[in-house]
């Protein structure tokens, strides 16, 4: 079976929490039993105890009954009429799976670098091209807006041509956009280059979490998918370091060098995609290439895993998804009742991730620190930005270590609540006669809270919840919603600060928004750990 199932969760009434995942998850939760019978019981009231008793027979296996897996028919002992169980599969992750995860995560690292380096580029571009507030807002929002277009294109390319081909095309466009920006002699030419750069970002955003989720063993999917967020934060920190190192170059050369340094990662990704990385097993199954998918999974799963059973489960899920929904946008925009909660959650979190202000804080960090009076010089602003990136990396690593043990929902809810406290701290730091250093403290709390919750879990949930036949469209729509929200937040930063009387009012607004997000997440989210 894919993953392990806790008898305790079922016996204590949490079976209904898992209901959307039986049909909406990326891999079937119950791949070695009759899924149709389970679903029928699952959606009939009063069957929690009956299903739990039917699924588990503790006497058939030694040890705890909290970590059991179903056996295939060939593994049943003779004369056993009940559903057999066997010890959980090995927890070992093959080195090859780690290597594929790291390779795919380079794409996300490049995304983080784009955000981080833009913070420094914006400081010098404003000076060199004498930009006003509106043009500065357009500069920062351009990547977010055009990445929306890339997100729409990603669906078609990813579903039709595969995850790997989309990855290669994305990196080629990134190199082209960066090269154009570095040679720009006017603000309009710079914007054109950022349009190409932004389209490539939008096309690439869904690939890494989708590829890892479709390749990794289910019981390790959450931990490995959080590598995406960790890679984003490494890229972000590298971008801040590049800003700090290259800020001393002559005017007009500094920001061009910052931009051009971003071509290294895309070039490496193209090489890895061509020479090392296989296509996603899930996409191969969708194309009827099950034998190739099995070959890949024998290298990505631990020895002893029944790969053929997993492949059969994926095929069954694809057939059920195809039979129950018309493949198109309707299942996403008007989901069936049984999919509704899963789809709503997967689409809500990308909006929540951006509406709480992450890209504003990241890209406008130098300005925020300067106006708070804690970093008057550019060198000090970039140094604080590096510290901010390191804090993010540290707490993403903590989140990765907890996501498959503590679970997704607790991290999401607690992290969202902590965002409220972080913005309240920043707002207090903007008050008269209060040390501006409190703003910097609030920013660090924000980075820690975001990196524990909404940062990684947004894409963990999204990659787990969409049905397989619409996963490409689902991830594409999630990216579009994420980028549209990011565009609005980035573009309105300066106007809202002016309307609300400065950064104090803006931080109060973000605190209120974060509180609403925390409440919605606590009611809408459900646990997907181990499924």
C-alpha positions in Angstrom: 0.0 0.0 0.0 1.2 3.6 -0.5 2.1 4.9 2.9 0.9 3.7 6.3 -2.5 4.1 8.0 -3.1 4.6 11.7 -5.7 2.5 13.3 -6.1 5.1 16.0 -7.0 7.8 13.5 -9.7 5.7 12.1 -11.1 4.5 15.4 -11.3 8.0 16.8 -13.5 9.3 14.1 -10.9 10.8 11.8 -11.8 8.6 8.9 -14.0 11.4 7.5 -11.1 13.8 7.6 -9.4 11.4 5.1 -12.4 11.1 2.9 -11.4 13.7 0.3 -8.0 12.1 0.0 -9.3 8.7 -1.0 -10.2 10.2 -4.3 -8.4 13.5 -4.5 -4.9 12.5 -3.4 -2.0 12.1 -5.9 -1.7 8.4 -5.0 -4.4 6.1 -3.7 -4.5 5.9 0.1 -5.8 2.3 0.0 -4.2 0.9 -3.1 -4.2 -2.7 -2.0 -7.8 -3.1 -1.1 -11.1 -2.7 -2.8 -11.2 1.1 -3.1 -14.8 1.2 -4.3 -16.0 -0.7 -1.2 -14.1 1.6 1.1 -15.5 4.7 -0.6 -19.0 3.4 -0.3 -18.6 2.8 3.4 -16.7 6.0 3.8 -19.5 8.2 2.7 -22.3 6.4 4.5 -22.9 7.7 8.0 -22.2 5.5 11.0 -19.6 3.3 9.4 -16.4 4.6 11.0 -16.1 1.7 13.5 -17.2 -0.8 10.9 -14.6 0.3 8.4 -11.9 0.5 11.0 -12.7 -3.1 12.2 -12.7 -4.4 8.6 -9.5 -2.7 7.7 -7.4 -3.8 10.7 -6.8 -7.2 12.3 -4.1 -6.6 14.9 -3.7 -10.3 15.7 -2.3 -10.9 12.3 0.9 -9.0 12.9 3.1 -8.4 15.9 3.9 -5.0 17.3 1.9 -1.8 17.6 -1.4 -1.5 15.7 -0.7 2.1 15.0 1.6 1.5 12.1 0.1 -1.2 9.8 -0.1 -1.8 6.0 -2.4 -3.9 4.0 -1.0 -7.0 2.4 -1.7 -8.0 -1.2 -3.7 -11.1 -1.9 -0.5 -13.0 -2.5 0.7 -12.1 1.0 -2.3 -13.5 2.9 -1.8 -16.5 4.9 -3.8 -19.5 3.9 -7.2 -19.7 5.5 -7.2 -16.0 6.4 -10.6 -14.5 5.6 -9.9 -11.0 6.9 -7.8 -8.3 5.4 -4.2 -9.2 6.1 -1.7 -6.6 7.3 2.0 -6.5 7.3 4.7 -4.4 8.9 5.3 -1.0 7.3 7.7 -0.8 4.4 11.3 0.4 5.0 11.6 4.0 6.0 14.8 4.3 4.0 14.9 6.8 1.2 17.2 5.7 -1.7 20.0 8.1 -2.5 18.6 8.3 -6.0 15.4 9.8 -4.7 17.4 12.3 -2.7 19.4 13.2 -5.8 16.2 13.7 -7.9 14.7 15.9 -5.2 17.8 18.1 -5.0 17.9 18.4 -8.8 14.2 19.4 -9.1 14.7 21.8 -6.2 17.3 23.8 -8.1 14.4 25.1 -10.1 12.8 26.5 -6.9 16.2 27.8 -5.8 16.3 29.9 -8.9 12.8 31.2 -8.2 14.0 32.3 -4.7 17.1 33.9 -6.2 14.9 35.9 -8.6 13.0 37.4 -5.6 16.1 38.0 -3.5 18.3 39.6 -6.2 15.3 41.8 -7.3 15.4 43.5 -3.9 19.0 44.8 -4.7 18.4 45.4 -8.4 15.4 47.6 -7.5 17.5 49.9 -5.3 20.0 50.7 -8.0 17.5 50.6 -11.0 15.4 53.3 -9.3 18.5 55.5 -9.0 19.9 54.8 -12.5 16.6 55.3 -14.4 15.2 57.9 -12.0 12.0 55.9 -11.3 9.0 57.4 -9.5 7.0 55.4 -7.0 4.6 54.1 -9.6 7.4 52.9 -11.9 9.1 51.3 -8.9 5.9 49.4 -8.1 5.6 48.3 -11.7 9.2 47.1 -11.6 8.6 44.9 -8.6 5.1 43.7 -9.7 6.2 42.9 -13.2 7.7 39.5 -12.3 4.6 38.5 -10.3 2.2 39.7 -13.0 3.9 38.0 -16.0 4.5 34.8 -14.0 0.7 34.6 -14.0 0.9 34.1 -17.8 3.6 31.5 -17.3 1.3 29.7 -14.9 -1.4 29.4 -17.5 1.0 28.1 -20.1 2.5 25.6 -17.6 -0.7 23.5 -17.5 -0.7 22.8 -21.3 3.0 22.1 -21.5 3.2 20.0 -18.4 0.2 17.8 -19.2 1.0 17.3 -22.9 4.7 17.2 -23.0 5.7 16.1 -19.5 7.2 17.6 -16.4 10.8 17.3 -17.7 10.3 19.1 -21.0 8.6 21.9 -19.3 11.5 22.2 -16.9 14.0 22.5 -19.7 11.9 25.1 -21.6 11.5 27.1 -18.3 15.3 27.3 -17.8 16.0 28.4 -21.4 13.4 31.2 -21.1 15.0 32.2 -17.7 18.4 32.5 -19.3 17.0 34.6 -22.2 15.1 36.9 -19.8 18.1 37.5 -17.6 20.4 38.2 -20.5 17.9 40.7 -21.9 17.6 42.5 -18.5 21.3 42.8 -18.1 21.7 44.5 -21.4 18.7 46.9 -21.0 19.5 50.6 -21.7 16.0 51.9 -20.8 13.3 51.2 -18.2 11.0 49.9 -21.0 13.6 47.5 -22.3 14.2 46.3 -18.7 10.5 45.6 -18.3 10.5 43.6 -21.5 13.2 41.4 -20.2 11.4 41.0 -16.9 8.3 39.9 -18.7 10.2 37.0 -20.2 11.8 36.3 -16.9 8.5 36.4 -15.1 6.8 34.0 -17.6 9.6 31.5 -17.1 9.1 31.8 -13.3 5.3 31.1 -13.6 5.9 28.1 -15.9 8.5 26.7 -13.5 6.7 27.2 -10.2 4.5 24.1 -10.3 7.1 21.7 -11.6 9.3 21.1 -8.6 6.6 20.2 -6.0 4.6 18.2 -8.7 7.7 16.3 -9.8 8.8 15.4 -6.3 5.3 14.5 -5.1 4.8 12.2 -8.1 8.2 10.5 -7.7 8.7 10.2 -4.0 7.4 7.4 -1.8 4.1 8.5 -0.2 5.3 8.1 3.4 8.2 10.6 2.7 6.4 12.9 0.3 5.8 15.7 2.8 9.4 15.8 3.9 10.8 15.7 0.4 8.4 18.2 -1.0 9.4 20.8 1.7 12.8 20.7 0.0 11.2 23.0 -2.6 10.6 25.7 0.0 14.1 25.1 1.5 15.6 25.6 -2.0 13.5 28.8 -2.5 15.0 30.1 0.7 18.5 29.1 -0.2 18.1 30.9 -3.5 16.7 33.9 -1.7 19.6 34.1 0.6 22.1 33.7 -2.3 20.3 36.6 -4.0 20.8 38.7 -0.9 24.4 37.8 -0.7 24.9 38.6 -4.3 23.4 42.0 -3.7 25.7 42.7 -0.8 28.8 41.5 -2.7 28.1 43.3 -5.9 26.7 46.5 -4.5 30.2 48.1 -4.5 30.5 47.9 -8.3 30.3 51.1 -10.3 26.8 52.5 -10.9 25.1 50.9 -13.9 27.3 47.8 -13.6 26.2 46.6 -10.2 22.6 45.7 -10.9 23.5 44.2 -14.3 26.0 41.9 -12.7 23.4 41.0 -10.1 21.0 40.0 -12.9 23.4 38.1 -15.0 24.6 36.0 -12.1 21.3 34.2 -12.1 22.0 32.2 -15.3 24.2 29.7 -13.5 21.4 27.7 -11.9 19.2 27.4 -15.0 22.2 26.1 -17.0 22.9 23.5 -14.4 19.2 22.4 -14.4 19.2 21.9 -18.1 22.2 19.7 -17.9 20.6 17.6 -15.1 17.3 17.3 -16.9 19.0 16.1 -20.1 21.6 13.8 -18.5 20.2 12.5 -15.2 16.6 13.1 -14.3 13.8 10.7 -15.6 10.3 11.7 -16.4 7.7 11.6 -13.5 6.4 8.1 -13.0 2.9 9.4 -12.6 3.0 11.2 -16.0 4.4 8.0 -17.6 1.5 6.0 -16.3 -0.9 8.7 -17.6 0.7 8.2 -21.0 0.3 4.4 -20.8 4.0 3.8 -20.2 3.7 1.8 -17.0 6.8 -0.3 -17.6 9.0 2.9 -17.8 7.3 4.2 -14.6 8.0 1.0 -12.8 11.7 1.2 -13.7 11.9 4.7 -12.3 10.0 3.7 -9.1 12.3 0.8 -8.4 15.1 3.3 -8.1 13.1 5.9 -6.1 11.4 3.5 -3.6 13.1 1.4 -1.0 13.9 -2.2 -1.7 10.9 -4.5 -1.0 8.3 -1.9 -2.0 5.7 -3.5 -4.2 6.1 -1.2 -7.2 3.6 -3.1 -9.4 0.9 -2.6 -6.7 1.6 1.1 -6.6 1.4 1.3 -10.4 -1.9 -0.6 -10.3 -3.2 1.8 -7.7 -2.2 4.8 -9.8 -4.0 3.3 -12.8 -7.1 2.7 -10.7 -7.1 6.2 -9.5 -6.7 7.6 -13.0 -9.6 5.5 -14.2 -11.8 6.6 -11.4 -10.9 10.2 -11.8 -11.6 10.0 -15.5 -14.9 8.3 -15.0 -16.2 10.6 -12.3 -15.1 14.0 -13.8 -14.9 15.5 -17.2 -11.3 16.4 -17.7 -11.2 20.2 -18.0 -11.5 23.3 -15.9 -14.9 22.6 -14.5 -13.7 20.1 -11.8 -11.5 22.9 -10.4 -13.9 25.8 -10.8 -17.1 23.8 -9.7 -15.7 20.7 -7.9 -17.9 17.8 -7.0 -19.0 17.6 -3.4 -16.6 14.8 -2.5 -13.6 16.8 -4.0 -14.8 20.3 -2.8 -12.9 20.6 0.5 -9.7 19.3 -0.9 -9.8 21.5 -4.0 -10.8 24.6 -2.0 -7.9 24.1 0.4 -5.4 23.5 -2.4 -6.6 26.8 -4.1 -7.0 28.9 -0.9 -3.4 28.4 0.4 -1.6 29.9 -2.7 -3.7 33.0 -2.2 -3.1 33.0 1.6 0.6 32.6 1.1 0.9 35.9 -0.8 -1.9 38.0 0.7 0.0 37.8 4.0 2.7 39.9 2.4 5.7 37.6 1.9 7.0 39.1 -1.3 6.5 42.7 -0.1 8.6 42.0 3.0 11.3 40.2 0.9 11.5 42.6 -2.1 11.0 45.8 -0.1 13.2 44.7 2.9 15.8 47.4 2.2 13.2 50.1 2.2 11.4 48.7 5.3 14.7 48.6 7.3 15.7 52.1 6.1 12.3 53.8 7.0 12.4 52.1 10.4 15.8 53.6 11.0 17.7 50.4 11.7 19.7 50.2 8.5 20.4 53.7 6.9 23.1 52.5 4.4 22.7 50.0 1.6 25.4 47.7 3.0 23.5 47.5 6.3 20.2 46.9 4.5 21.6 44.0 2.5 23.3 42.6 5.6 20.0 42.5 7.4 18.4 40.9 4.4 21.0 38.1 4.5 20.2 37.5 8.2 16.5 37.4 7.2 17.3 34.8 4.5 19.2 32.7 7.0 16.4 32.7 9.5 14.0 31.5 6.7 16.3 28.7 5.8 16.7 27.5 9.4 12.9 27.4 10.0 12.1 25.7 6.7 14.5 23.0 7.8 12.7 22.7 11.1 9.4 22.5 9.3 10.7 19.8 7.0 11.7 17.7 10.1 8.2 18.0 11.6 5.9 17.9 8.6 5.7 14.1 8.4 5.7 13.6 12.2 3.7 16.4 13.8 1.6 16.8 10.6 0.6 19.5 8.1 -2.3 21.1 9.8 -0.7 22.0 13.2 2.2 23.7 11.5 -0.1 25.6 9.2 -2.4 26.9 11.9 0.3 27.8 14.4 2.4 29.4 11.7 -0.5 31.5 10.5 -1.3 32.7 14.1 2.4 33.6 14.6 2.2 35.8 11.5 -0.3 38.0 13.4 2.2 38.4 16.2 5.0 39.3 13.8 3.1 42.1 12.1 1.9 43.4 15.5 5.6 43.6 16.5 6.5 45.5 13.3 3.6 47.9 13.8 4.7 48.7 17.4 8.2 49.3 16.1 6.9 52.0 13.9 5.4 54.0 16.8 7.1 57.2 18.1 9.7 56.7 20.8 9.8 53.0 20.2 13.2 51.6 19.0 13.1 50.8 15.3 15.0 47.6 15.9 11.6 46.2 16.9 10.7 46.3 13.2 13.7 44.1 12.4 12.7 41.7 15.2 9.2 41.5 13.8 10.5 40.8 10.3 12.6 37.9 11.7 9.5 36.5 13.5 7.6 36.8 10.3 10.2 34.9 8.4 10.3 32.1 11.0 6.5 31.9 11.1 6.0 31.9 7.4 8.8 29.3 6.8 7.2 27.0 9.4 3.7 27.2 8.0 2.4 28.8 4.8 5.7 28.8 3.0 6.3 25.1 2.6 2.8 23.8 3.3 1.1 25.7 0.5 2.8 23.6 -2.1 2.9 20.4 -0.1 -0.9 20.5 0.2 -1.4 21.6 -3.5 0.8 18.7 -4.8 -1.1 16.2 -2.7 -4.7 17.2 -3.1 -5.5 17.6 -6.8 -6.8 14.5 -8.6 -4.2 13.1 -11.0 -6.1 13.8 -14.3 -6.4 17.5 -13.4 -3.2 17.9 -11.4 -1.5 19.9 -14.1 -4.4 22.2 -14.4 -4.8 22.4 -10.6 -1.2 23.3 -10.0 -1.3 25.8 -12.9 -4.4 27.5 -11.4 -2.8 27.5 -8.0 0.3 29.3 -9.5 -2.0 31.8 -11.3 -3.9 32.6 -8.1 -0.6 32.9 -6.2 0.9 35.2 -8.8 -2.2 37.4 -9.2 -2.3 37.9 -5.5 1.5 38.6 -5.4 1.0 41.2 -8.2 -1.7 43.1 -6.2 0.3 43.0 -3.0 3.6 44.2 -4.6 2.0 47.0 -6.7 -0.1 48.4 -3.9 2.6 48.6 -1.2 3.6 52.2 -1.7 0.0 53.5 -2.3 -1.4 51.7 0.7 1.4 53.0 2.9 0.5 56.5 1.8 -3.2 56.0 2.4 -2.7 54.3 5.8 -0.3 56.8 7.1 3.0 54.9 6.7 4.3 51.4 7.4 2.5 51.3 10.8 -1.0 51.2 9.2 0.2 48.8 6.5 1.5 46.3 9.1 -1.7 46.6 11.1 -3.6 45.7 7.9 -1.4 42.7 7.3 -1.9 41.5 10.9 -5.7 41.6 10.3 -5.4 39.7 7.1 -3.2 37.1 8.7 -5.7 36.6 11.5 -8.5 35.9 8.9 -6.2 33.4 7.1 -5.5 31.6 10.4 -9.2 31.2 11.2 -10.0 29.9 7.7 -7.1 27.5 7.7 -8.1 26.1 11.1 -11.5 25.2 9.8 -10.7 24.2 6.2 -7.4 22.3 6.5 -7.3 18.6 7.3 -4.4 16.3 7.9 -2.7 14.5 5.0 0.3 13.1 6.8 1.4 9.7 5.6 -1.2 9.4 2.8 
